[in-house]
Structures are given as structure tokens and as C-alpha cells.
Amino acid sequence: MATFPCQLCGKTFLTLEKFTIYNYSHSRERPYKCVQPDCGKAFVSRYKLMRHMATHSPQKSHQC
């Protein structure tokens, strides 16, 4: 099984996706940007952006 080692710190990952997302921690790049006016937040993964976008929605998916 192939692994993907970080050239900067040596940490290894089993998938290219996890490796790519981790590399943003070294570069501080946040390629997934919120498009809501006046928000300005950005994220390292599409999943984290989608989770954030729920905060802008008036419809709540969870109930206490």
C-alpha cells in the first residue's frame, strides 16, 4: 500500500486526499472560500466548507 509522506515534517498519509489537505497546514492556504457576503471565512477541505455553510442557513438540520 502506498503512503504519502510530508516532505516538511515526515508525517505519512494513506490517501492523497488526506495528504493534500494536511499540506495546507504548512502553507496556510485555504482554497475553499465561503461565498456568503461579508463572511470571509475559508477552509482546507470541501467538507469543512459545507459544514460551515450550514451556519448561514435558516433551516437547522439538528434538533435538541
C-alpha positions in Angstrom: 0.0 0.0 0.0 1.4 3.4 -1.0 1.8 6.1 1.6 2.3 9.8 1.1 5.0 11.3 3.3 5.1 15.0 4.1 8.4 16.4 2.9 8.5 19.1 5.6 7.7 17.1 8.8 7.7 13.4 7.8 4.1 12.6 8.7 2.6 10.0 6.4 -0.9 9.6 5.0 -2.7 6.6 3.4 -4.6 8.7 0.8 -3.6 11.5 -1.5 -6.7 13.5 -0.4 -5.6 13.5 3.3 -2.0 14.3 2.3 -3.2 17.3 0.2 -5.4 18.6 3.0 -2.6 18.3 5.5 -0.2 20.2 3.3 -2.4 23.2 3.6 -1.5 23.3 7.3 2.1 24.1 6.3 1.2 26.7 3.6 -1.7 28.2 5.5 -3.6 28.0 2.2 -7.4 27.8 2.5 -8.7 27.1 -1.0 -12.4 26.6 -0.2 -13.9 30.0 0.4 -17.3 30.9 1.7 -19.2 32.8 -0.9 -21.7 34.5 1.5 -21.4 38.3 1.5 -19.3 39.7 4.4 -18.3 36.2 5.7 -14.7 36.0 4.5 -14.0 32.5 6.0 -12.1 29.9 4.1 -11.3 26.2 4.7 -8.8 23.5 3.9 -11.4 21.0 2.7 -14.7 21.0 0.9 -16.2 19.0 3.8 -15.3 21.8 6.3 -16.7 24.4 3.9 -20.0 22.6 3.6 -20.3 22.1 7.3 -19.7 25.9 7.7 -22.3 26.8 5.1 -24.9 25.2 7.3 -24.4 28.1 9.7 -25.7 30.5 7.1 -28.9 28.5 6.5 -32.1 29.4 8.4 -33.0 25.7 8.2 -31.4 23.7 11.0 -30.7 20.0 10.4 -30.4 19.0 14.1 -33.0 19.2 16.9 -32.2 19.1 20.6 
